[in-house]
Amino acid sequence: MPDTSSSKPRIEHYVAPLEETPLEAIDSVKAEGKPSNLWIDAWHDLRRRPMFWISSALILLIVFVALFPGLFTNESPNEGCLLANSNGAPVPGHPLGFTRQGCDVFARIVYGASTSLSVGIIVTILVFTLGVLFGAFAGYYGGWVDGVLSRLGDIFFSIPYILAAVVIMSVLANYRNVWVISLAIGIFAWPATARVLRSEILRVKNSDFVTAATAIGVSRFKIMWAHVVPNSIAPVIVIATISLAGAIVAEASLSFLGVGLPSSIMSWGNDIAQAQTTLRTAPQVLIYPSIALSLTVFSFIMLGEVIRDALDPKARAQR
């Protein structure tokens, strides 16, 4: 056979000189740079948000008032109430006037902050704990575990937690306190948190770092709590911040309906409920605790909003 190899055109390959394509510079890693992750980037973003500092300052002030009420008023919220001062106007030493029973409005607002805030914190802890447990196991293990836990969550999710709390507080009328009302609200408010965490875990559990941990023999339980849940918890933190505000509103709503805390326990909800009968004659008795409640709820909602934006890379990229 004739040799046809010499008849084919020869294709020359050109390789650029190494000095013109500094591959070492392209492939090199800046070891001296500071490490970054979602939380560090979120903190850098939060520091530039005025709303974060405003909401944080308001929350710190409310927490400080709840912990140390004696630093803000020398008046007793219950003792020293005189019917002669019933629905009285502000006077020196009593800047917000008096309630129908002649008690100092400002003192009751200051001392009532601890009750309303305690209910919000207890409910948030309960919702966070139940939501993380149910959502983590349902999302990571899947199968029949996911089926059972998801259907259980659907049952609780179908019941409005305010309505369920009304029923529970009516049944336990002789045992109304901060813990009972917190359990009545929180025991039915966790399914939303569980759903969000479950959806995040379904996304994260197929990541490369989970596959790598499985390949080196790490147990599934340890992978779930050490790797999957920490990388899925960001949306739950946002929900927990906003749910704290919702819990405070729920306590006030139950007290306003007459099935909340007893009148012997000071709270903003109780003061609003007691002041509704004097709305026309002395509206300030209702307005001031309502402002305190609204300001607290507004602070936690705004904090949750800015945290949500900071933990969302897409939202940061759009700004």
ABEGO torsion letter per residue (X at the ends): XBBAAAABBBBBBBBBBAAABBAAAAABBBAABBBBBAAAAAAAAAAABAAAAAAAAAAAAAAAAAABAAAABABBAABGBBAAABGBBBBBGBAAEBBAAGBBAAAAAAAAAAAAAAAAAAAAAAAAAAAAAAAAAAAAAEEAAAAAAAAAAAAAAABBAAAAAAAAAAAAAAABBAAAAAAAAAAAAAAAAAAAAAAAAAAAAABAAAAAAAAAGBBAAAAAAAAAAAAAAAAAAAAAAAAAAAAAAAAAAAAAAGABBBAABBBAAAAAAAAAAAAAABAAAAAAAAAAAAAAAAAAAAAAAAAAAAABAAAAAAX
